[in-house]
């Protein structure tokens, strides 16, 4: 702190913070970016935002929040903002907010009244960037009309999902999920491999199939166990594990001979009594027919690890996925023999940074190893 500051002669320069020391003052705060936090010194306050015009956006600083509206159908009772859902239509006019139905809404309702669910499904499934501004508005009302129709629209949406590979599968999948109809399961399974590109979203499909206990999905899921996409295989095993149909155990055991990592990973995700039982059978068979890791020499371990990493670098997924569990077993055995020090010593044999880093990650969680 400077001598002048010690005397109380701070250099404020029209700010709330002294330019010479950390001292702040109550004057000259900058609340422009956030009414409740000074952008200069970080001081905070409460109750300064103005939400009167819009419950979710401050009219003073532009800060936003979510879930603050108090909706009474289509109108917020606090700020009077309206939304597209919850209208009480009297003909083409909402009796609550006075809004008129748009041309796009009237178009969608016309198709719904005529029972043209296929036409609505076709537009709902299209990629938005391919549509004109007018058709983008129609697409939203087509989706809402299908959702409102419930099971009457499920078959049309399901048929479109199965047959139209040129459409956005997720646009249609969300409508089927929202229907909560068991009739949606088979169409969803038919496109499950395409949907797995969106890992977070596909969990909803898996949970939906599991909670509906739709055994009719089993044949389609068993077929996916041999799909070229590893994520589809793992998702299929996960879903079969949730369904727990005893007859599917044979297909899982057979698929595990070719894709042990994917099938075991999916069964672990399911974590049901059925999936744990099948997983144990796979592990028993794999260890009985595979190499004796505990008796394996260092040279033999290095050969396996070299094959595994070479397959990884060459993008040879079949070899890579087939060796993944064995590589984990080797990591466990190295940990038993000498802990992290032994694992690090083996890792040093691989000079390629990408390969070494990948092996490091594969051993993550073994003992105290943090890959």
Number of C-alpha atoms within 10 A of each C-alpha: 10 11 10 11 15 10 8 10 11 19 16 17 10 10 17 20 21 18 14 14 14 9 16 18 12 9 11 15 19 18 19 13 13 18 21 19 18 18 15 14 17 12 15 12 12 8 7 14 18 17 19 13 13 17 21 18 18 19 15 15 16 16 16 15 12 8 8 14 18 14 17 14 16 19 20 17 13 16 16 18 16 19 13 11 10 14 20 16 15 11 9 14 15 16 13 16 17 13 16 14 16 13 12 18 19 14 15 25 19 13 16 20 10 9 14 15 22 19 16 26 26 18 22 27 24 20 16 17 8 9 14 10 11 10 17 19 17 23 25 16 23 28 21 18 23 27 19 14 15 15 18 14 23 27 16 18 27 23 14 20 26 16 12 13 11 10 17 17 21 19 19 25 24 16 23 28 19 13 20 15 14 18 16 24 25 21 22 28 23 19 19 24 21 18 20 20 13 10 11 9 13 19 15 13 23 22 16 20 25 21 12 13 16 17 15 14 20 20 14 17 26 21 14 24 27 18 15 12 15 21 21 24 28 26 29 30 32 28 27 31 30 24 25 20 15 11 9 18 21 12 17 25 19 15 22 23 14 16 24 25 21 26 29 26 17 25 27 17 18 24 15 16 12 19 27 17 14 23 25 13 13 21 15 12 14 16 13 10 9 10 12 12 18 13 9 13 10 11 9 13 17 17 10 15 22 15 14 24 24 15 17 19 15 10 11 13 16 14 17 21 19 18 21 20 19 22 21 16 18 23 28 19 19 24 20 15 13 12 17 18 13 15 22 15 12 17 17 10 11 17 10 11 9 13 19 17 14 14 22 17 13 17 21 14 12 20 14 11 17 12 13
